[in-house]
Amino acid sequence: MPTIEPREITESFRLEKVLKSSRSAIVFRAVDPGTGTTVAIKLIPPSSPAALQACQERFLAAMDVLVAAAPATFPALIDHGFTPDGSAFMVMEFVDCERLDALIGAAPARILGLALEVAQGVAVLARAGMAHGNLSPENIASHRLGGVEHACILGFGTAAFHGGEGPAAETAPPAAPGRFTAPERCGPSGASADWRADLYAIAATCCALLRAEVSGADAPVVTFPPAVATRIPEPAALAAALAQALRPDPAARPASLEAFREAIVASLSGAGPRTPAAVVASPTPARADATPAAAPPEPPPAGPDTGEDTAPARVVPILLGPAAAPAPPVVAPAPPAAPAGEGIVDPAPVELLAEQPATPDAEDTVPGGPSGPVAAGPPPDAAAVLPDAVAVDAEPTQPGPAPGSAAPAVRPRSRRTAVWAAGAAAAVVLAVTGAALWYSGTHPGGSARIVLPTPPPRRPAAPTPPAPLPAAVVQLQRAEAAIALGDLGEAQARLEAISATDLAGLAPAEQARYRDLRASYLTKRQRAVTLALRAAIAAGNVTELADAVRGLPRAEEASFPRNDDFTATIGDARRALDVHAALLRAQRQGELGDVVRNAGALLGLVPRCVQAAQMRVQAATSLERDADTLAAAGNYDAALARLATLRDAWPNRPGLAGRIGRLRDEQAAQQRLAALMTQVEQAERDRAPENGLALLRSAGADAGTDARVGQARERLEKQLAQLDAAPPSLALAQGVKLLYKKGTVATIVLSIRDDHRVQGARLFARVAGGGAFVELPLRRGAGDDWSVEISPEFHHNQTVEFYVTASDYSGHTAQLGSAQDPLELKRKRNWLGF
């Protein structure tokens, strides 16, 4: 694991407020003092100090995946690391959003649309080999961007840092059907759970938000309330998809997150069998003698919901065409009416056979639809439950018609007769009821059973077939489905298929729907283009970048909503393409400096562009090679000009500064050598080859590789050999005697001659009988004279022994006396011998 220096988050950020605090993590709202940007900081304390290193390695791996994958449904990661106490921290963009557990009871289309985005974001992590591991309604939020609702996935990083220590405890929303943690995460191998555990959590979240009941362990069964089922085109398909995702065995769940998303979309687009009865729990009429069962707890009241998807971008696919007509209500056949006077059958408590169904709860009372129950109406009045004969005539009743036969015709009566008939019927009912009550009071062990004839069922009218949908509405539905599936090309084609005339013929609501879809498409298209451009720039692929820009017509770009991020990205992309074109043009024209300059500019915009990097290196190498060639020919000015061009285009080119300095040194050395050669040539003309040779020896390294130096040396040596063929000659100067006076300086004058020129002479002396010879300086005098002075301090008035050597420029030497046979310089004595 790479070493990461621990940091205190308070050194870089100013903490303002605790947004959430739990045992597993603390989330702060903070501000970056340098930029004033509001950020969210998540601090995750270590759960096991003994496994801290392994936890940190997992956390860093998760952060690398998050940065590389950059799912659109996750907040952007700005920074991450560890604090000195070993806690992990994440600095993320601050998103003003609403937790998903606040949407319980919202429109199913809105909830499932957000779930599709969550599944898509988790799929991005899954493709990178990473799982979220901490999904629940409180870690999923919704927010609006440009008026469009999007899902935002929170809570990432906690499971990675606490891996192997069990799932982080999350608070389930009220009335949730169960926990949101997959069974495999609760076992000993919980740290190795993959995306299928996230799929389980997504399905459990959907069930909680849709108020679905989940029953069964190994084979879960999902049941929706009628109020929810009627708002889903294919509740059976949705229930099957959620039930499969909730299976305890990960291998039994859907094969991929994409398969789960397709199943959700199919349930919303009406592609499956319309069998809601298999998954919709219908209310059962309560019997008067039934024991009241414990009612399940009611979920908390949700916010106001109009029943429609409130997010214009989250348009869920609906059924493309008319649904099946609702089935007629099933009415039980009425039993035959009792003969006159036989209303009391056997003693028993009063039991009305024709019971009315109980009125359902308010949340289940919704308009009947093709796949949902029909709401119960108000109970009928008393006259509606009486037999026709009693309700119309006061005469003794006749046996009723057989079930299914037509009712007997009733003769028209006058108003007065009808009033008497109604009074008689009321009297009969009161009499029968009174007798029953009396009998039940006097016979507590028995029961009275009153059988009231039921009118024959009414034959339902044949349903009117729905009118076919207009073509423009069908296109809108298909555009909705395409947007939900992320197929923007199909969505564009469907929207463009709606002409202005078709649009004008739609109802205002459908026109508003078209505008919302158009805005949703443009927002998603803009986002897709931005991501494609960023991906091409990040990959350094200029070809893909050009394709993305060419695939965006100017007219479509002009219709995009204002977005600074998109504007900056498309601007960078176009600048990169312009620089790339200039680079290729400079290469064709052989302008190496422009190639280096444009390649560097392109790398500034597209850092990983391999083509630009290679072209810049090749052009720079060519310029350096040309400079070396010019310098070898002595044209240092042109060579340095080439390197100056390279320096202007690529200032930090490795080794360039050293190369320029080396050429400048070589140029200065050549200038010095040129001046030296001028002097050498003058010495040759002056017949003083020894001076020319001395100059060449002083040139040192400057003349080491120059051919002119060798040629001049050869000429001078030849000239010297001709001028200096003989060795020097040494002798005492004429008239010189080797005597000196006591206490005075003794002077010896020598005559040294050569056929060309004496290079030098040396005199060695010592006191007779003394030690080693010592060299005394000889001074060149006029002509051939050389002299030396011997002080009294040296000779001490004693005899001095000496010898002399001389040499010329050709290397010849001559000697006067020697160490073995030296000359003697004696003190001059008077006649007395002193």
ZAMARGU-4260 file (C-alpha; in steps of 0.2 Angstrom, whole numbers, plus 5000, padded with zeros to 4 digits):
<rodrens>
0) 5000/5000/5000 | 5007/5017/4996 | 5012/5028/5011 | 4999/5041/5014 | 5003/5055/5026
5) 4989/5057/5039 | 4981/5074/5039 | 4969/5084/5050 | 4954/5088/5040 | 4952/5104/5051
10) 4968/5111/5044 | 4961/5112/5026 | 4942/5114/5029 | 4931/5124/5041 | 4918/5112/5049
15) 4901/5121/5050 | 4888/5108/5055 | 4885/5089/5058 | 4873/5083/5045 | 4872/5065/5051
20) 4880/5055/5065 | 4880/5036/5068 | 4891/5023/5075 | 4898/5020/5058 | 4901/5037/5051
25) 4899/5056/5054 | 4895/5068/5040 | 4899/5086/5041 | 4895/5101/5031 | 4911/5111/5028
30) 4919/5125/5018 | 4935/5126/5009 | 4943/5143/5015 | 4953/5144/5000 | 4939/5144/4987
35) 4924/5147/4998 | 4916/5131/4991 | 4904/5121/5002 | 4908/5102/5003 | 4903/5087/5013
40) 4915/5078/5023 | 4912/5060/5029 | 4923/5054/5043 | 4923/5035/5046 | 4931/5029/5062
45) 4941/5012/5062 | 4931/4998/5069 | 4946/4986/5072 | 4963/4994/5076 | 4971/4977/5073
50) 4965/4976/5055 | 4968/4994/5052 | 4980/4992/5038 | 4969/4980/5028 | 4954/4992/5031
55) 4964/5006/5024 | 4970/4996/5009 | 4952/4992/5005 | 4947/5010/5007 | 4960/5016/4995
60) 4955/5003/4982 | 4937/5009/4983 | 4942/5027/4981 | 4953/5022/4966 | 4938/5014/4958
65) 4926/5029/4962 | 4938/5041/4954 | 4941/5030/4939 | 4923/5026/4936 | 4916/5042/4941
70) 4897/5037/4941 | 4886/5051/4938 | 4874/5046/4952 | 4888/5048/4965 | 4894/5065/4972
75) 4911/5070/4965 | 4925/5064/4976 | 4937/5079/4979 | 4949/5072/4992 | 4952/5057/5003
80) 4964/5050/5015 | 4966/5046/5034 | 4967/5056/5050 | 4981/5054/5063 | 4969/5042/5073
85) 4967/5031/5059 | 4950/5036/5053 | 4946/5037/5035 | 4939/5053/5027 | 4931/5058/5011
90) 4928/5076/5004 | 4914/5076/4992 | 4904/5089/4983 | 4889/5096/4993 | 4873/5090/4985
95) 4857/5098/4992 | 4845/5083/4991 | 4831/5074/4999 | 4832/5056/5007 | 4823/5043/4998
100) 4814/5037/5013 | 4804/5053/5013 | 4796/5047/4997 | 4786/5033/5004 | 4769/5033/4996
105) 4775/5043/4981 | 4770/5039/4963 | 4777/5022/4958 | 4784/5029/4942 | 4794/5042/4951
110) 4801/5029/4964 | 4805/5016/4950 | 4813/5029/4939 | 4825/5034/4953 | 4828/5015/4956
115) 4833/5013/4938 | 4846/5027/4940 | 4853/5019/4956 | 4854/5002/4948 | 4864/5011/4933
120) 4876/5019/4945 | 4879/5003/4955 | 4882/4994/4938 | 4896/5006/4935 | 4905/5001/4951
125) 4901/4982/4947 | 4910/4983/4931 | 4925/4989/4940 | 4924/4975/4952 | 4917/4985/4967
130) 4901/4985/4977 | 4893/4998/4987 | 4889/4987/5002 | 4878/5000/5011 | 4863/5004/5001
135) 4847/5008/5010 | 4833/5022/5008 | 4843/5033/5020 | 4858/5032/5009 | 4849/5036/4992
140) 4843/5054/4989 | 4835/5063/4976 | 4840/5081/4970 | 4835/5092/4955 | 4848/5098/4942
145) 4841/5111/4930 | 4823/5106/4935 | 4826/5088/4932 | 4825/5075/4947 | 4840/5063/4948
150) 4846/5050/4960 | 4861/5053/4971 | 4869/5038/4980 | 4877/5041/4997 | 4885/5030/5010
155) 4899/5024/4999 | 4916/5020/5007 | 4909/5014/5024 | 4907/4996/5019 | 4925/4996/5011
160) 4933/5003/5027 | 4923/4992/5039 | 4924/4976/5027 | 4924/4960/5036 | 4917/4968/5052
165) 4899/4966/5047 | 4887/4978/5038 | 4885/4995/5045 | 4869/4997/5055 | 4857/5007/5045
170) 4840/5014/5051 | 4826/5006/5041 | 4812/5018/5037 | 4795/5016/5046 | 4784/5002/5040
175) 4798/4995/5030 | 4796/4976/5025 | 4812/4971/5032 | 4831/4975/5032 | 4840/4981/5017
180) 4856/4970/5020 | 4857/4955/5009 | 4859/4938/5019 | 4876/4935/5013 | 4883/4951/5020
185) 4878/4945/5038 | 4889/4929/5036 | 4907/4927/5039 | 4911/4930/5021 | 4901/4947/5021
190) 4916/4957/5015 | 4917/4947/4999 | 4898/4950/4994 | 4897/4958/4977 | 4885/4968/4967
195) 4871/4955/4970 | 4870/4961/4988 | 4867/4979/4981 | 4854/4972/4970 | 4845/4964/4985
200) 4846/4981/4994 | 4839/4991/4979 | 4824/4978/4978 | 4821/4980/4996 | 4821/4999/4995
205) 4808/4998/4981 | 4797/4987/4991 | 4798/4999/5006 | 4794/5014/4996 | 4780/5006/4987
210) 4773/4999/5003 | 4774/4982/4997 | 4772/4966/5008 | 4786/4953/5006 | 4782/4936/5012
215) 4791/4919/5011 | 4809/4915/5015 | 4817/4905/5001 | 4804/4910/4988 | 4799/4928/4992
220) 4782/4934/4986 | 4779/4953/4984 | 4761/4960/4986 | 4757/4978/4982 | 4742/4987/4990
225) 4728/4990/4977 | 4731/5009/4977 | 4749/5006/4971 | 4745/4991/4959 | 4733/5001/4949
230) 4746/5014/4945 | 4758/5001/4938 | 4755/4995/4920 | 4762/4978/4924 | 4762/4975/4943
235) 4764/4956/4941 | 4780/4958/4931 | 4787/4971/4944 | 4782/4960/4958 | 4791/4945/4950
240) 4807/4955/4946 | 4808/4962/4964 | 4804/4944/4972 | 4818/4937/4961 | 4830/4950/4967
245) 4826/4947/4985 | 4830/4928/4985 | 4842/4924/4999 | 4853/4914/4987 | 4863/4926/4977
250) 4864/4914/4962 | 4845/4914/4961 | 4844/4933/4958 | 4844/4941/4941 | 4860/4938/4931
255) 4865/4956/4930 | 4859/4973/4936 | 4855/4977/4918 | 4843/4962/4917 | 4835/4969/4933
260) 4833/4986/4925 | 4826/4979/4909 | 4813/4969/4920 | 4808/4985/4929 | 4806/4995/4912
265) 4796/4980/4905 | 4784/4981/4920 | 4782/5000/4917 | 4780/4999/4898 | 4766/4986/4898
270) 4776/4972/4890 | 4771/4958/4902 | 4755/4948/4906 | 4742/4959/4914 | 4738/4948/4929
275) 4738/4960/4944 | 4727/4949/4954 | 4741/4937/4958 | 4750/4951/4967 | 4737/4963/4972
280) 4729/4960/4989 | 4711/4964/4988 | 4701/4968/5003 | 4690/4954/5010 | 4673/4959/5016
285) 4672/4956/5035 | 4659/4944/5042 | 4648/4950/5056 | 4653/4935/5067 | 4672/4935/5062
290) 4685/4938/5075 | 4693/4955/5072 | 4712/4952/5067 | 4726/4963/5072 | 4728/4976/5058
295) 4745/4979/5052 | 4753/4995/5057 | 4749/5009/5045 | 4764/5017/5036 | 4768/5035/5041
300) 4759/5048/5030 | 4768/5053/5015 | 4769/5070/5008 | 4756/5076/4995 | 4757/5066/4980
305) 4746/5070/4965 | 4748/5052/4958 | 4758/5058/4944 | 4777/5058/4942 | 4783/5075/4948
310) 4800/5073/4939 | 4799/5079/4921 | 4815/5070/4917 | 4810/5054/4925 | 4796/5049/4913
315) 4792/5031/4915 | 4787/5020/4900 | 4768/5016/4899 | 4758/5004/4889 | 4759/5007/4871
320) 4741/5004/4866 | 4724/5001/4874 | 4723/4990/4889 | 4711/4976/4890 | 4693/4981/4895
325) 4689/4978/4914 | 4680/4962/4917 | 4662/4963/4923 | 4659/4961/4941 | 4654/4944/4947
330) 4637/4944/4956 | 4632/4928/4965 | 4615/4921/4959 | 4600/4925/4970 | 4592/4911/4979
335) 4573/4908/4975 | 4561/4918/4985 | 4552/4910/4999 | 4534/4906/4997 | 4521/4918/5005
340) 4521/4916/5024 | 4537/4906/5025 | 4549/4920/5029 | 4554/4911/5046 | 4563/4895/5041
345) 4571/4889/5057 | 4574/4897/5074 | 4591/4906/5074 | 4598/4923/5076 | 4594/4935/5063
350) 4606/4934/5048 | 4604/4945/5032 | 4611/4934/5018 | 4612/4949/5006 | 4627/4957/5014
355) 4635/4973/5007 | 4654/4973/5006 | 4663/4984/5018 | 4669/5001/5012 | 4688/5000/5009
360) 4701/5012/5017 | 4704/5029/5009 | 4721/5024/5003 | 4713/5009/4993 | 4699/5019/4986
365) 4704/5023/4969 | 4696/5024/4952 | 4694/5006/4945 | 4705/5002/4930 | 4709/4988/4919
370) 4720/4979/4931 | 4714/4985/4948 | 4699/4983/4959 | 4683/4994/4958 | 4680/5005/4972
375) 4665/5001/4983 | 4650/5013/4982 | 4640/5019/4996 | 4628/5006/5004 | 4611/5005/4996
380) 4596/5011/5005 | 4584/4999/5014 | 4572/4998/4999 | 4585/4991/4988 | 4587/4975/4998
385) 4569/4971/4998 | 4561/4959/4986 | 4552/4967/4971 | 4535/4960/4976 | 4536/4968/4993
390) 4543/4984/4988 | 4529/4986/4975 | 4513/4977/4980 | 4505/4974/4997 | 4497/4958/4991
395) 4504/4941/4997 | 4519/4937/4987 | 4520/4924/4974 | 4535/4912/4972 | 4549/4922/4964
400) 4556/4918/4947 | 4570/4906/4945 | 4588/4912/4945 | 4592/4920/4929 | 4574/4922/4922
405) 4566/4939/4919 | 4556/4947/4933 | 4537/4947/4931 | 4530/4963/4923 | 4522/4975/4936
410) 4505/4983/4931 | 4506/5002/4932 | 4497/5008/4947 | 4490/5025/4952 | 4499/5036/4964
415) 4488/5032/4978 | 4489/5013/4975 | 4508/5015/4976 | 4508/5024/4992 | 4497/5010/5000
420) 4508/4997/4993 | 4524/5005/5001 | 4515/5006/5017 | 4510/4988/5017 | 4527/4982/5013
425) 4534/4992/5027 | 4521/4984/5039 | 4526/4967/5033 | 4545/4970/5036 | 4541/4977/5053
430) 4530/4962/5058 | 4543/4949/5052 | 4557/4959/5061 | 4547/4960/5077 | 4543/4942/5077
435) 4561/4937/5074 | 4567/4948/5089 | 4553/4941/5100 | 4558/4923/5096 | 4576/4926/5098
440) 4573/4934/5115 | 4562/4919/5121 | 4573/4906/5113 | 4591/4910/5117 | 4597/4893/5111
445) 4590/4895/5094 | 4591/4906/5079 | 4579/4914/5067 | 4584/4915/5049 | 4575/4927/5038
450) 4577/4924/5019 | 4575/4940/5008 | 4574/4937/4990 | 4588/4945/4980 | 4584/4953/4963
455) 4592/4944/4948 | 4609/4950/4943 | 4609/4964/4930 | 4618/4960/4914 | 4633/4972/4912
460) 4634/4983/4897 | 4646/4978/4884 | 4662/4989/4886 | 4666/5002/4873 | 4682/4998/4865
465) 4695/5012/4869 | 4699/5024/4854 | 4716/5021/4847 | 4729/5033/4853 | 4735/5047/4841
470) 4751/5044/4833 | 4759/5058/4842 | 4754/5051/4859 | 4762/5034/4854 | 4778/5043/4849
475) 4778/5052/4866 | 4776/5035/4875 | 4790/5028/4865 | 4801/5043/4869 | 4797/5040/4887
480) 4802/5022/4886 | 4818/5026/4877 | 4823/5040/4889 | 4820/5028/4904 | 4831/5015/4895
485) 4845/5028/4891 | 4843/5026/4873 | 4844/5044/4868 | 4846/5041/4849 | 4829/5032/4849
490) 4821/5046/4860 | 4827/5059/4848 | 4820/5050/4833 | 4803/5048/4842 | 4803/5066/4847
495) 4808/5072/4830 | 4794/5061/4822 | 4781/5073/4830 | 4778/5087/4818 | 4773/5104/4822
500) 4756/5100/4816 | 4755/5085/4826 | 4760/5094/4841 | 4747/5108/4839 | 4734/5095/4838
505) 4738/5088/4855 | 4729/5092/4871 | 4738/5105/4882 | 4743/5092/4894 | 4751/5082/4881
510) 4760/5097/4874 | 4767/5100/4891 | 4772/5082/4892 | 4781/5085/4875 | 4790/5100/4882
515) 4795/5091/4897 | 4802/5076/4887 | 4811/5087/4876 | 4819/5096/4890 | 4824/5079/4898
520) 4831/5073/4882 | 4841/5089/4880 | 4848/5088/4898 | 4853/5070/4896 | 4860/5072/4879
525) 4870/5087/4885 | 4876/5076/4900 | 4880/5062/4888 | 4890/5073/4876 | 4900/5080/4891
530) 4904/5063/4897 | 4909/5057/4880 | 4921/5072/4878 | 4928/5070/4895 | 4931/5052/4892
535) 4940/5055/4875 | 4951/5069/4883 | 4955/5058/4898 | 4960/5044/4886 | 4970/5055/4875
540) 4960/5049/4860 | 4959/5063/4847 | 4949/5053/4835 | 4935/5049/4847 | 4935/5068/4852
545) 4933/5073/4834 | 4919/5061/4832 | 4910/5067/4848 | 4911/5085/4842 | 4906/5081/4824
550) 4891/5071/4831 | 4884/5087/4839 | 4876/5098/4827 | 4877/5117/4831 | 4858/5118/4831
555) 4856/5105/4844 | 4870/5112/4854 | 4861/5129/4853 | 4846/5121/4861 | 4855/5114/4876
560) 4851/5122/4893 | 4865/5134/4899 | 4878/5124/4908 | 4895/5131/4912 | 4903/5113/4914
565) 4897/5109/4896 | 4902/5125/4889 | 4920/5123/4896 | 4921/5105/4891 | 4916/5108/4873
570) 4927/5124/4872 | 4942/5113/4877 | 4937/5100/4865 | 4936/5112/4850 | 4953/5120/4855
575) 4961/5103/4856 | 4955/5099/4838 | 4961/5116/4831 | 4978/5113/4839 | 4978/5096/4832
580) 4975/5102/4815 | 4988/5115/4816 | 5000/5101/4822 | 4997/5090/4807 | 4999/5105/4795
585) 5016/5110/4803 | 5022/5092/4801 | 5017/5092/4783 | 5026/5108/4780 | 5042/5103/4789
590) 5041/5117/4802 | 5049/5107/4817 | 5048/5122/4829 | 5029/5123/4826 | 5027/5105/4827
595) 5035/5105/4845 | 5025/5120/4850 | 5008/5114/4844 | 5011/5096/4851 | 5015/5104/4868
600) 4999/5114/4867 | 4989/5099/4863 | 4996/5089/4877 | 4991/5104/4888 | 4973/5101/4883
605) 4974/5082/4881 | 4988/5076/4892 | 4987/5058/4887 | 4988/5060/4868 | 5001/5048/4863
610) 5002/5055/4845 | 5006/5072/4851 | 5019/5066/4863 | 5028/5056/4850 | 5027/5070/4837
615) 5035/5082/4849 | 5049/5071/4854 | 5053/5067/4836 | 5053/5085/4831 | 5064/5090/4845
620) 5076/5076/4842 | 5077/5082/4823 | 5081/5100/4829 | 5095/5093/4841 | 5102/5083/4827
625) 5103/5097/4815 | 5111/5108/4829 | 5125/5095/4831 | 5128/5094/4813 | 5130/5113/4811
630) 5141/5114/4826 | 5153/5100/4819 | 5155/5111/4804 | 5160/5125/4814 | 5143/5135/4811
635) 5139/5137/4829 | 5128/5152/4827 | 5116/5142/4816 | 5117/5127/4828 | 5112/5138/4843
640) 5098/5146/4833 | 5090/5129/4831 | 5092/5125/4849 | 5084/5142/4853 | 5069/5138/4843
645) 5067/5121/4852 | 5069/5130/4869 | 5056/5143/4865 | 5044/5129/4860 | 5048/5117/4874
650) 5057/5126/4888 | 5058/5111/4899 | 5065/5099/4886 | 5076/5086/4896 | 5095/5090/4893
655) 5091/5105/4882 | 5099/5118/4894 | 5115/5107/4895 | 5116/5105/4876 | 5115/5124/4873
660) 5128/5127/4886 | 5140/5114/4879 | 5138/5122/4862 | 5142/5139/4868 | 5158/5133/4877
665) 5163/5125/4861 | 5160/5141/4851 | 5171/5151/4864 | 5185/5138/4862 | 5184/5139/4844
670) 5186/5157/4844 | 5201/5156/4856 | 5209/5143/4845 | 5206/5154/4829 | 5216/5168/4838
675) 5229/5156/4843 | 5232/5150/4826 | 5234/5168/4820 | 5249/5170/4832 | 5256/5153/4827
680) 5256/5157/4809 | 5264/5174/4813 | 5278/5164/4823 | 5281/5153/4808 | 5283/5168/4797
685) 5295/5176/4809 | 5306/5160/4808 | 5303/5157/4827 | 5295/5140/4826 | 5299/5138/4845
690) 5286/5152/4849 | 5273/5144/4838 | 5275/5127/4846 | 5274/5135/4863 | 5258/5143/4858
695) 5251/5126/4852 | 5256/5118/4869 | 5246/5132/4878 | 5231/5129/4868 | 5227/5112/4878
700) 5210/5104/4875 | 5205/5118/4863 | 5217/5111/4850 | 5215/5093/4854 | 5204/5088/4839
705) 5207/5102/4827 | 5216/5096/4811 | 5224/5114/4809 | 5233/5112/4825 | 5242/5096/4820
710) 5246/5103/4803 | 5254/5119/4811 | 5264/5109/4823 | 5271/5098/4810 | 5276/5113/4800
715) 5284/5122/4815 | 5294/5106/4820 | 5301/5104/4803 | 5306/5122/4802 | 5314/5121/4819
720) 5324/5106/4814 | 5331/5115/4799 | 5335/5131/4809 | 5342/5122/4824 | 5353/5108/4818
725) 5368/5109/4830 | 5369/5109/4849 | 5374/5125/4858 | 5392/5129/4863 | 5398/5135/4880
730) 5414/5144/4886 | 5420/5157/4898 | 5418/5175/4891 | 5434/5182/4884 | 5445/5189/4897
735) 5436/5181/4912 | 5446/5174/4926 | 5439/5163/4939 | 5445/5173/4954 | 5436/5184/4966
740) 5442/5196/4981 | 5439/5191/4998 | 5422/5196/5005 | 5416/5202/4988 | 5403/5196/4976
745) 5411/5185/4963 | 5404/5186/4945 | 5406/5173/4931 | 5402/5178/4913 | 5399/5164/4901
750) 5397/5164/4882 | 5383/5152/4875 | 5380/5151/4857 | 5368/5141/4846 | 5365/5140/4827
755) 5347/5145/4830 | 5343/5151/4847 | 5348/5145/4865 | 5333/5140/4874 | 5341/5140/4892
760) 5356/5138/4903 | 5359/5132/4920 | 5374/5133/4933 | 5376/5122/4948 | 5389/5127/4961
765) 5396/5122/4979 | 5409/5126/4991 | 5424/5115/4987 | 5423/5100/4999 | 5405/5103/5003
770) 5389/5094/4999 | 5378/5093/4984 | 5378/5106/4970 | 5365/5120/4970 | 5358/5128/4955
775) 5362/5147/4954 | 5352/5158/4942 | 5360/5163/4926 | 5355/5179/4918 | 5355/5182/4899
780) 5365/5197/4894 | 5368/5206/4878 | 5372/5195/4864 | 5378/5178/4869 | 5383/5183/4887
785) 5376/5174/4902 | 5381/5179/4919 | 5379/5173/4937 | 5384/5181/4954 | 5390/5172/4969
790) 5388/5181/4985 | 5400/5180/5000 | 5387/5171/5010 | 5388/5157/4997 | 5407/5156/4994
795) 5413/5160/5012 | 5429/5166/5004 | 5432/5148/4999 | 5435/5140/4982 | 5418/5137/4973
800) 5416/5122/4961 | 5403/5124/4947 | 5398/5117/4930 | 5386/5124/4917 | 5373/5116/4905
805) 5364/5124/4890 | 5350/5118/4878 | 5342/5124/4862 | 5324/5122/4855 | 5328/5106/4846
810) 5332/5098/4862 | 5351/5098/4859 | 5362/5101/4875 | 5380/5106/4879 | 5390/5106/4895
815) 5405/5116/4903 | 5412/5105/4916 | 5403/5092/4926 | 5398/5086/4943 | 5413/5075/4942
820) 5425/5087/4934 | 5419/5104/4939 | 5427/5121/4936 | 5434/5131/4951 | 5432/5149/4956
825) 5445/5154/4969 | 5448/5168/4981 | 5462/5180/4975 | 5476/5181/4987 | 5490/5194/4990
830) 5508/5191/4990 | 5508/5186/5008 | 5496/5172/5004 | 5481/5181/5012
</rodrens>
